[in-house]
Amino acid sequence: MDKTGITVTSVNNRSNVVKIVSSGILVSSDGGSNYTTAITGDGINADLLLAGVINTDKLLIGGRTNPNFMWNRLGISSFSKKGDKIDYSSFVRMDQYGIYGIKNYSKDRRAPENMSINDAFEPITLKDITTNPNAIFGLTWEGFFLNAANGTRRVTIGTGQDLKMSERIDD
Protein backbone atom coordinates (compact mmCIF):
# COMPACT_ATOMS: atom_id res chain seq x y z
CA MET A 1 0.00 0.00 0.00
CA ASP A 2 1.17 3.48 -0.88
CA LYS A 3 -0.47 6.88 -1.27
CA THR A 4 -1.86 5.88 -4.71
CA GLY A 5 -3.81 2.90 -3.38
CA ILE A 6 -3.41 -0.82 -2.72
CA THR A 7 -1.42 -2.74 -5.33
CA VAL A 8 -1.58 -6.53 -5.59
CA THR A 9 0.75 -8.45 -7.92
CA SER A 10 0.09 -12.05 -8.95
CA VAL A 11 2.59 -14.50 -7.47
CA ASN A 12 2.17 -16.71 -10.58
CA ASN A 13 2.55 -13.98 -13.20
CA ARG A 14 4.23 -10.73 -12.11
CA SER A 15 2.80 -8.96 -15.18
CA ASN A 16 -0.73 -9.22 -13.77
CA VAL A 17 -1.38 -6.40 -11.31
CA VAL A 18 -4.58 -5.21 -9.60
CA LYS A 19 -4.70 -1.75 -8.05
CA ILE A 20 -7.46 -0.51 -5.77
CA VAL A 21 -7.76 3.27 -5.72
CA SER A 22 -10.44 5.68 -4.50
CA SER A 23 -12.06 5.84 -7.96
CA GLY A 24 -12.26 2.07 -8.48
CA ILE A 25 -10.29 -1.04 -9.34
CA LEU A 26 -7.64 -0.96 -12.06
CA VAL A 27 -5.94 -3.91 -13.78
CA SER A 28 -2.67 -4.26 -15.66
CA SER A 29 -1.15 -7.08 -17.69
CA ASP A 30 2.22 -5.37 -18.19
CA GLY A 31 3.50 -5.18 -14.62
CA GLY A 32 1.76 -1.90 -13.82
CA SER A 33 3.13 0.24 -16.65
CA ASN A 34 -0.39 0.73 -18.02
CA TYR A 35 -3.72 0.29 -16.24
CA THR A 36 -7.27 -0.22 -17.46
CA THR A 37 -10.24 0.69 -15.27
CA ALA A 38 -12.12 -2.52 -14.42
CA ILE A 39 -14.72 -1.37 -11.88
CA THR A 40 -15.93 2.06 -10.76
CA GLY A 41 -18.93 3.28 -8.83
CA ASP A 42 -20.67 3.60 -12.22
CA GLY A 43 -20.26 -0.05 -13.23
CA ILE A 44 -18.05 -2.83 -14.57
CA ASN A 45 -15.97 -2.56 -17.74
CA ALA A 46 -17.54 -5.34 -19.87
CA ASP A 47 -14.57 -5.27 -22.27
CA LEU A 48 -12.53 -7.04 -19.59
CA LEU A 49 -14.94 -9.97 -19.13
CA LEU A 50 -13.47 -13.30 -20.17
CA ALA A 51 -15.20 -16.52 -21.20
CA GLY A 52 -17.37 -18.06 -18.58
CA VAL A 53 -20.99 -18.02 -17.54
CA ILE A 54 -23.07 -14.89 -17.08
CA ASN A 55 -26.17 -15.40 -15.00
CA THR A 56 -28.82 -13.71 -17.15
CA ASP A 57 -31.60 -14.06 -14.62
CA LYS A 58 -32.44 -10.42 -15.19
CA LEU A 59 -30.05 -8.70 -17.56
CA LEU A 60 -31.31 -5.38 -18.93
CA ILE A 61 -29.78 -4.24 -22.21
CA GLY A 62 -30.00 -0.52 -22.81
CA GLY A 63 -30.44 2.34 -20.37
CA ARG A 64 -30.87 1.60 -16.68
CA THR A 65 -34.26 3.26 -16.41
CA ASN A 66 -35.42 2.58 -19.98
CA PRO A 67 -34.08 -0.82 -21.15
CA ASN A 68 -34.52 -1.91 -24.76
CA PHE A 69 -34.15 -5.65 -24.11
CA MET A 70 -34.42 -8.01 -21.18
CA TRP A 71 -32.52 -11.30 -21.03
CA ASN A 72 -33.82 -13.66 -18.38
CA ARG A 73 -35.05 -17.25 -17.94
CA LEU A 74 -37.72 -16.61 -20.60
CA GLY A 75 -35.21 -15.67 -23.32
CA ILE A 76 -34.23 -12.37 -24.87
CA SER A 77 -37.31 -10.16 -25.03
CA SER A 78 -37.98 -6.74 -26.45
CA PHE A 79 -41.12 -5.51 -24.70
CA SER A 80 -43.43 -2.88 -26.10
CA LYS A 81 -43.55 0.46 -24.32
CA LYS A 82 -46.37 2.77 -23.41
CA GLY A 83 -44.74 6.09 -22.70
CA ASP A 84 -41.83 5.36 -20.38
CA LYS A 85 -43.41 2.17 -18.93
CA ILE A 86 -42.65 -1.34 -20.19
CA ASP A 87 -45.71 -3.18 -21.50
CA TYR A 88 -45.15 -6.82 -20.48
CA SER A 89 -48.22 -7.92 -22.46
CA SER A 90 -46.66 -7.30 -25.90
CA PHE A 91 -43.18 -8.35 -26.99
CA VAL A 92 -40.89 -10.05 -29.47
CA ARG A 93 -38.87 -12.89 -27.96
CA MET A 94 -36.07 -15.24 -28.94
CA ASP A 95 -35.84 -18.43 -26.89
CA GLN A 96 -35.31 -22.19 -27.31
CA TYR A 97 -38.50 -22.41 -29.42
CA GLY A 98 -37.59 -19.72 -31.97
CA ILE A 99 -38.45 -16.07 -32.56
CA TYR A 100 -42.04 -14.95 -32.05
CA GLY A 101 -44.21 -11.97 -31.23
CA ILE A 102 -47.03 -11.84 -28.70
CA LYS A 103 -49.48 -8.94 -28.48
CA ASN A 104 -51.88 -8.07 -25.66
CA TYR A 105 -51.33 -11.25 -23.63
CA SER A 106 -52.71 -11.43 -20.10
CA LYS A 107 -53.06 -14.66 -18.18
CA ASP A 108 -55.60 -13.11 -15.81
CA ARG A 109 -57.06 -10.25 -17.92
CA ARG A 110 -54.97 -7.74 -15.99
CA ALA A 111 -54.39 -4.37 -17.64
CA PRO A 112 -50.87 -4.06 -19.17
CA GLU A 113 -49.97 -1.17 -16.85
CA ASN A 114 -50.56 -3.45 -13.86
CA MET A 115 -48.34 -6.28 -15.15
CA SER A 116 -44.76 -7.14 -14.23
CA ILE A 117 -42.16 -9.45 -15.79
CA ASN A 118 -43.66 -12.23 -13.66
CA ASP A 119 -46.90 -11.89 -15.63
CA ALA A 120 -45.30 -12.22 -19.08
CA PHE A 121 -46.17 -15.14 -21.36
CA GLU A 122 -44.14 -18.22 -20.45
CA PRO A 123 -44.42 -21.13 -22.89
CA ILE A 124 -43.90 -24.68 -21.62
CA THR A 125 -43.95 -26.29 -25.07
CA LEU A 126 -43.66 -25.10 -28.66
CA LYS A 127 -47.40 -25.73 -29.06
CA ASP A 128 -48.07 -23.06 -26.40
CA ILE A 129 -46.71 -20.54 -28.89
CA THR A 130 -48.10 -21.89 -32.17
CA THR A 131 -51.64 -22.20 -30.79
CA ASN A 132 -51.66 -18.97 -28.77
CA PRO A 133 -54.29 -16.56 -30.20
CA ASN A 134 -52.11 -13.62 -29.08
CA ALA A 135 -49.10 -14.85 -31.13
CA ILE A 136 -48.93 -12.56 -34.17
CA PHE A 137 -45.93 -14.20 -35.86
CA GLY A 138 -43.35 -16.87 -35.24
CA LEU A 139 -40.35 -18.52 -36.80
CA THR A 140 -40.06 -21.77 -34.86
CA TRP A 141 -38.59 -25.24 -35.36
CA GLU A 142 -41.91 -26.21 -36.98
CA GLY A 143 -41.87 -23.43 -39.56
CA PHE A 144 -43.25 -19.92 -39.94
CA PHE A 145 -46.70 -18.61 -38.97
CA LEU A 146 -48.44 -15.27 -39.25
CA ASN A 147 -51.78 -14.35 -37.65
CA ALA A 148 -54.11 -11.57 -38.72
CA ALA A 149 -54.47 -8.74 -36.20
CA ASN A 150 -57.89 -9.95 -35.08
CA GLY A 151 -56.75 -13.59 -34.80
CA THR A 152 -59.32 -14.89 -37.30
CA ARG A 153 -56.91 -15.77 -40.13
CA ARG A 154 -53.62 -17.63 -40.01
CA VAL A 155 -50.93 -18.37 -42.57
CA THR A 156 -48.61 -21.27 -41.77
CA ILE A 157 -45.62 -22.55 -43.67
CA GLY A 158 -44.41 -25.70 -41.95
CA THR A 159 -41.45 -27.98 -42.38
CA GLY A 160 -43.67 -31.03 -43.08
CA GLN A 161 -45.35 -30.69 -46.49
CA ASP A 162 -44.97 -26.97 -47.24
CA LEU A 163 -41.20 -26.78 -47.65
CA LYS A 164 -39.26 -28.99 -50.02
CA MET A 165 -35.50 -29.13 -50.37
CA SER A 166 -34.16 -29.00 -53.91
CA GLU A 167 -30.80 -29.93 -55.28
CA ARG A 168 -28.34 -27.08 -55.52
CA ILE A 169 -27.49 -26.18 -59.08
CA ASP A 170 -24.23 -24.37 -59.76
CA ASP A 171 -23.74 -22.43 -63.00
N, C-alpha and C positions, 0 to 999 in steps of 0.2 A: 504494500500500500504506500502510495505517495500522494502528493497534493493534487494529482490529476485523477485519482480514483484507485480502484482495486484492479490489479492486473494478475491474471492467472494464465500460466503457460503450460501447455500439455507436456506431461512427462514422456509421452510416447513420440510426439512430434513437436519439436521446439518451434516450428513455424506457425503452429496453431495457437493463437493467443485470444483470450477473451478479456475485455476491459469493461468494468462497471464504473460509470461516471454519473454525475447528477442528471444528465439529460437522457440516459438510457444505457443500453448494453451494446458494446461495439465488438466486432470480431475481425481478426486478421489471419491470413494464411501465409504471410511473409515475415513472420517474426515480430510484427508490430510496426513495420515501416509504414504500412498503409492500413487504415481501418475502414470498415463498412458498418453503418448503423444497422443493428439487427432488431432491436426493440426500443421503442420510446413510449411515452405516455399516450401517444396518438395511435399506436398499433405495432404490428409485427411486419417486418420487411419480407413479403412473400417471395421475393427473388432469391432468398437464402434457404428456402425450404428444399429439402432433399427428398428422394424417393421414400415412400413409407405409406402409412395409412392416415387419411384425414377423416375424422369423425364428422360426417355431414348431417348430423342429426337436425341441425337447424342452421344452415349456412345461407346467409343473405348475400346476394351478388348485386352490387349497385350501392347507392347511398345508404347510410345508416338509418335514416328516417324514411326513406322512400326507395326501397329495394326494387330492382327490376325482375329479379329471379330469386327463387327459394329452392335450395337443394336440401332435401330431408329424406326420411324413410319412404316417402311416397314417390320420389323421383325428382327431376328438375322441372319446376313449374314456373310459368310466367302467368301470374294472376292479373285479371282485369283490375282497373282502378276506377273508382268513382270519386272524383276530386283528388284529395290526398290520402284517401282510405283504400286499402286493399279489399277487393271484392273476391272473397274465397269461393263464391258460387260459380265463377266463370274463369276458365284458365285453359292454357295449352300446356301439356305435360309430355315429358319423355321419361319412360320407365322401362321395366323389363318386358312389357307387352308391346311397346312401340311408341308412336307419337300420336296424340289425339287431343281434340278440343272438346271441352264440356262447357255448356252455357246454362246459367240459371239453375244449377243443381242445389237442392236442399233436402237433406234426409228427413227433416222434420218440419218442412214448410216455413222455416225461420227466414226472416228478411235478411238479405245479404249484409246489411250494415250491422246485424247482430251476430254474424258468424265469425268464427276464428279458424285458424289452421286445423284445429281438431275436428271441425265440421266439414272439411273438404272431402270430396269424393275419394273413396279408397277402394279400388277394385281388388277382389280376391282372386278372380280368374279373368282370362281374356274375354270370356262371354259377358262378364259384368260391363265391359266397355262396349262391345259390339251390339249388345241388346239394349243399352241405356238410351232412353228417349231424349236425354239431354246431350248426348254425344253428337256434335255437329259434323265432325270429320275424324278419320283415323287412318293411319298407316300402320298396320299391325302385322304379326307373323301370318295372319290368315289372308291378308290382302289389304285393299283400300276401300273405305266406305265414305259416303257423303250423304248427310241428311238435309232435307229442306228445313228452312227456318221454323216452320210450324210442326215439324216432326211427322208429317203425313206421307212424305215421299222419301225414298231411299235409293241410292245408287250404290251397288256393291260390285267390286271387281275382286274376285277371290283367286287364290292360288290353285284351286281344284280344277274347274273346267274353263274358267275365263281366260287364264293366261297359258300360253303355249310357248315352249322354248323352240327356237329354230336354229338351224346350223349356221354358224358364222361363215360369211362369204367374203373373202378378201379379193380386192381387184387385182 
